């Protein structure tokens, strides 16, 4: 058989043939915006390996079928098949049939015949709310096979005392804000919160309940999170969903989450792949695009803001379909089931402190140019430049619209912890490092 092996911390993966007790590497690749994972699903009549391209391990937006000839340097695209948005991972059913996902809106399942590249659908009883109640809910259904309802009923009735025990995973989440930004105002509406606090939002100027809250809020009254604060990925992962269309005036925009980013984290634990998600909401500016793979945790993925409902704060959420806890979202502070934070719950290690970004260039500029809080002239001026300072460029963001399109440099200077953004055209000289 052939299987997909994913790297522990990065976008790389390998396609490996296991035969007669021996493993043979067929080819290796990296997840990128241009091409997703190639997941083996069968063999063609002429002996080529058939692969289904997917970015998200439990969701499928498009069905691209690839073939790989043993000994070749890469796979070739054979066919693209139009399908609705499907939930669930692929499951091989026989030599020619593969289950590729559920259409939760149409309440049908989809099968792919690998001999003909045709799809077929069948009616299911899987009725899920569509659209989901939360922008961070992706319905990442874990599929292990497809069978008839009578068999499922018989299996479920065979042991009525079956219980699910949550799996254990090692710590992998870093604090998604600068080290100084730790003013937690609201916790998830969980049993852990109820045991530790009288209300879900103990950090607000007027503490209050927040029933149904699925994340952690940082900022808000009385000490808001300043708009423009860098937001970092809590772990390496793939950007699978973004919204950047909201401004601060429309509190209902983005289903009240405002601008947001959702990451999928495929983690290898004891040779098994665990899928986790982290969500970041109420953002001012996004610095990543869909299907970007975030591997440098010290580079911000967004700037915090006050879009959506709730004022200037960050809403941070953790989800996992791999854990049997009754809901996809979970409370990362509850150490009774997990120990997710790197460091400890009292003070998780900040991503930018653990992985400070490297300097790409050192630049000089003239006296008195504007250094802003974000990439564009719509951001406030935080300070003026000095001709005596060497500015280190550690991130570059390309802006296509506005008064100053082009590259904007994220810079730091001197021994200060301060950072800012400056239009690249204002630099007089730059030396690559």
Residue pairs with C-beta under 8 A, 6 or more apart in sequence:
1 17
1 18
2 15
2 16
2 17
2 18
2 26
2 40
2 49
3 15
3 16
3 18
3 40
4 13
4 14
4 15
4 16
4 37
4 38
4 39
4 40
5 13
5 14
5 15
5 16
6 12
6 13
6 37
6 266
6 268
6 273
7 13
7 268
8 267
8 268
9 236
9 295
10 30
10 236
10 293
10 295
11 30
11 31
11 32
11 238
11 293
11 295
12 28
12 29
12 30
12 31
13 28
13 29
13 30
13 31
13 37
14 25
14 26
14 27
14 28
15 25
15 26
15 27
15 28
15 29
15 38
15 40
15 49
15 51
15 68
16 23
16 24
16 25
16 26
17 23
17 24
17 26
18 24
26 49
26 68
26 70
27 68
27 72
27 73
27 74
27 75
29 35
29 38
29 74
30 293
31 37
31 55
31 238
31 293
32 291
32 293
33 289
33 290
33 291
33 292
35 53
36 53
36 54
36 55
36 56
36 291
37 53
37 54
37 55
37 57
38 51
38 52
38 53
38 66
38 68
38 75
39 51
39 52
39 53
39 54
39 90
40 49
40 50
40 51
41 50
41 51
41 52
41 90
41 92
41 98
41 112
41 114
42 49
42 50
42 92
42 95
42 96
42 98
42 114
43 49
43 50
43 95
43 114
44 50
44 67
44 114
44 115
45 115
47 69
47 70
48 67
48 68
48 69
48 70
49 67
49 68
49 69
49 70
49 75
50 65
50 66
50 67
50 114
51 65
51 66
51 67
51 68
51 75
52 60
52 63
52 64
52 65
52 66
52 90
52 98
52 100
52 112
53 62
53 64
53 65
53 66
54 60
54 90
55 61
55 238
55 240
55 291
56 138
56 140
56 238
56 240
56 264
57 89
57 140
57 264
57 266
57 273
57 275
58 87
58 88
58 89
58 138
58 139
58 140
58 141
58 142
58 275
58 321
59 85
59 86
59 87
59 88
59 101
59 138
59 139
59 140
59 240
60 83
60 85
60 86
60 90
60 100
60 101
61 85
61 86
62 80
62 81
62 82
62 83
63 80
63 81
63 82
63 83
63 100
63 112
63 119
64 77
64 79
64 80
64 81
65 77
65 78
65 79
65 80
65 81
65 112
65 117
66 75
66 76
66 77
66 78
67 75
67 76
67 78
68 74
68 75
68 76
78 117
79 117
81 112
81 117
81 119
83 100
83 101
83 103
83 110
83 119
84 103
84 105
84 106
85 103
85 105
86 100
86 101
86 102
86 103
86 110
87 101
87 102
87 103
87 104
87 128
87 138
87 139
87 140
87 141
88 99
88 101
88 102
88 140
88 141
88 142
88 143
89 101
89 141
89 142
89 143
90 98
90 99
90 100
90 101
90 143
91 98
91 99
91 143
91 144
91 145
91 146
92 98
92 99
93 99
93 111
93 145
93 146
96 113
96 114
96 115
97 111
97 112
97 113
97 114
98 111
98 112
98 114
99 109
99 110
99 111
99 112
99 143
99 145
99 146
100 110
100 111
100 112
100 119
101 109
101 110
101 143
102 108
102 109
102 110
102 124
102 126
102 141
103 109
103 110
103 121
104 126
104 127
104 128
104 130
104 139
105 130
106 121
107 123
107 124
107 125
107 126
107 127
108 121
108 122
108 123
108 124
109 121
109 122
109 124
109 126
109 146
110 119
110 120
110 121
111 119
111 120
111 121
111 122
111 146
112 118
112 119
113 119
113 120
125 149
126 141
128 139
132 138
132 139
134 214
134 255
134 329
135 241
135 243
135 254
135 255
135 257
135 260
135 262
135 279
135 281
136 214
136 241
136 257
136 260
136 262
136 277
136 279
136 281
136 317
136 319
136 329
137 319
137 328
138 240
138 241
138 262
138 277
138 319
140 275
140 277
140 321
140 328
141 321
142 321
142 322
164 324
165 324
166 323
166 324
166 325
166 337
166 338
167 269
167 274
167 322
167 323
167 324
168 338
169 267
169 269
169 274
169 323
169 338
169 340
170 269
170 339
171 339
171 340
171 341
171 342
171 343
172 235
172 265
172 267
172 276
172 340
172 342
173 234
173 235
173 278
173 318
173 332
173 340
173 341
173 342
173 348
174 232
174 234
174 235
174 297
174 341
174 342
174 348
174 349
174 350
174 351
174 354
174 355
175 182
175 234
175 341
175 343
175 348
175 349
175 350
175 351
176 231
176 232
176 233
176 234
176 278
176 280
176 314
176 316
176 351
177 218
177 225
177 229
177 230
177 231
177 232
177 304
177 314
177 350
178 229
178 230
178 350
178 352
179 350
179 352
179 353
181 218
181 219
181 225
181 229
182 218
182 347
183 203
183 218
183 219
183 223
183 225
184 203
184 216
184 217
184 218
185 201
185 202
185 203
185 204
185 217
185 218
185 219
185 220
185 221
185 313
186 200
186 201
186 203
186 204
186 210
186 213
186 216
186 217
186 220
187 193
187 196
187 197
187 200
187 201
187 202
187 213
187 216
187 331
187 333
188 200
188 213
188 214
188 215
188 216
188 329
188 330
188 331
188 333
189 200
189 210
189 211
189 212
189 213
189 214
190 330
190 331
190 334
191 331
191 334
192 331
192 333
192 334
192 336
193 200
193 331
193 333
198 207
199 207
199 208
199 209
199 210
200 208
200 209
200 210
200 211
200 213
201 207
201 208
201 209
201 210
201 213
201 217
203 220
204 220
204 221
204 222
205 221
205 222
206 221
214 317
214 329
215 279
215 281
215 315
215 316
215 317
215 318
215 329
216 315
216 316
216 317
216 332
216 333
217 310
217 313
217 314
217 315
217 316
218 225
218 313
218 314
218 316
219 225
219 304
219 311
219 312
219 313
219 314
220 310
220 311
220 312
220 313
221 311
224 306
224 311
224 312
224 313
225 304
225 312
225 313
225 314
226 304
226 312
227 284
227 303
227 304
227 305
227 306
227 312
227 373
228 284
228 285
228 303
228 304
228 305
228 373
228 374
228 379
228 380
229 303
229 304
229 314
230 300
230 302
230 303
230 304
230 352
230 419
231 261
231 280
231 283
231 300
231 301
231 302
231 303
231 304
231 314
232 297
232 298
232 299
232 300
232 301
232 350
232 351
232 352
233 263
233 278
233 294
233 297
233 301
233 351
234 263
234 278
234 316
234 318
234 351
235 263
235 265
235 267
235 276
235 278
235 297
236 265
236 293
236 294
236 295
236 297
237 263
237 264
237 265
237 266
237 276
237 278
237 293
237 294
238 263
238 264
238 265
238 266
238 291
238 292
238 293
238 294
239 261
239 262
239 263
239 288
239 289
239 290
239 291
239 292
239 293
239 294
239 301
240 262
240 263
240 264
240 277
240 290
240 291
241 260
241 261
241 262
241 290
242 260
242 261
242 262
242 286
242 288
242 289
242 290
243 254
243 257
243 258
243 259
243 260
244 259
244 283
244 285
244 286
245 253
245 254
245 259
246 253
246 254
246 258
246 259
246 307
246 308
247 253
247 307
248 305
248 306
248 307
250 307
251 308
251 309
252 308
252 309
253 307
253 308
254 260
254 281
254 307
254 308
256 308
256 309
256 310
257 281
257 282
257 308
257 315
258 281
258 282
258 283
258 305
258 306
258 307
258 308
258 309
259 281
259 282
259 283
259 284
259 285
259 286
259 302
259 305
259 307
259 308
260 279
260 280
260 281
260 282
260 283
261 279
261 280
261 283
261 286
261 288
261 301
261 302
262 277
262 278
262 279
262 280
263 277
263 278
263 279
263 294
263 301
264 275
264 276
264 277
265 275
265 276
265 277
265 278
266 273
266 274
266 275
267 273
267 274
267 275
267 276
268 274
274 320
274 322
275 320
275 321
275 322
276 318
276 319
276 320
276 322
277 317
277 318
277 319
277 320
277 328
278 316
278 317
278 318
278 319
279 315
279 316
279 317
279 318
279 319
280 301
280 302
280 314
280 315
280 316
280 317
281 308
281 314
281 315
281 316
281 317
282 304
282 305
282 306
282 307
282 308
282 310
282 312
282 313
282 314
282 315
283 302
283 303
283 304
283 305
283 307
283 314
284 302
284 303
284 304
284 305
284 306
284 307
284 374
285 302
285 303
285 305
285 374
285 375
285 376
286 301
286 302
287 299
287 300
287 301
287 302
287 303
287 375
287 395
287 397
288 294
288 301
288 302
294 301
296 355
296 357
297 351
297 352
297 354
297 355
298 351
298 352
298 354
298 355
298 356
298 357
299 357
299 394
299 395
300 352
300 395
300 410
303 373
303 374
304 312
304 313
304 314
305 312
306 312
306 313
317 329
318 329
318 330
318 331
318 332
318 340
319 328
319 329
319 330
320 328
320 330
321 328
323 330
323 337
323 338
325 337
330 337
330 338
332 338
332 340
332 341
333 345
335 345
341 348
341 349
342 348
342 349
342 354
343 349
357 394
357 395
358 394
358 433
359 392
359 393
359 394
359 433
360 393
360 394
360 395
360 396
360 432
360 433
361 392
361 393
361 409
361 430
361 431
361 432
361 433
362 390
362 391
362 392
362 393
362 430
362 431
362 433
363 390
363 391
363 393
363 409
363 411
363 427
363 428
363 429
363 430
363 431
364 387
364 389
364 390
364 391
364 427
364 428
364 429
364 430
365 385
365 387
365 391
365 422
365 426
365 427
365 428
366 385
366 387
366 426
366 428
367 384
367 385
367 386
367 387
368 384
368 385
369 384
369 385
369 422
369 426
370 377
370 381
370 384
370 385
370 422
371 381
371 382
371 383
371 384
371 385
371 411
371 420
371 421
371 422
372 379
372 380
372 381
372 382
372 420
372 421
372 422
373 379
373 380
373 381
373 382
373 420
373 421
374 421
375 397
375 399
375 408
375 410
375 421
376 399
376 402
376 404
376 408
376 421
377 402
377 403
377 404
377 423
378 402
379 421
382 418
382 420
383 418
383 420
385 391
385 422
385 426
389 413
389 414
390 413
391 409
391 411
391 412
391 413
391 422
391 427
392 411
392 412
392 413
393 409
393 410
393 411
393 430
394 410
394 411
394 412
395 409
395 410
396 407
396 408
396 409
396 410
396 424
397 407
397 408
397 410
397 421
398 406
398 407
398 408
399 405
399 406
399 407
399 408
404 423
404 425
406 423
406 424
406 425
407 423
407 424
408 421
408 422
408 423
408 424
409 421
409 422
409 423
409 424
409 427
410 419
410 420
410 421
411 419
411 420
411 421
411 422
412 418
412 419
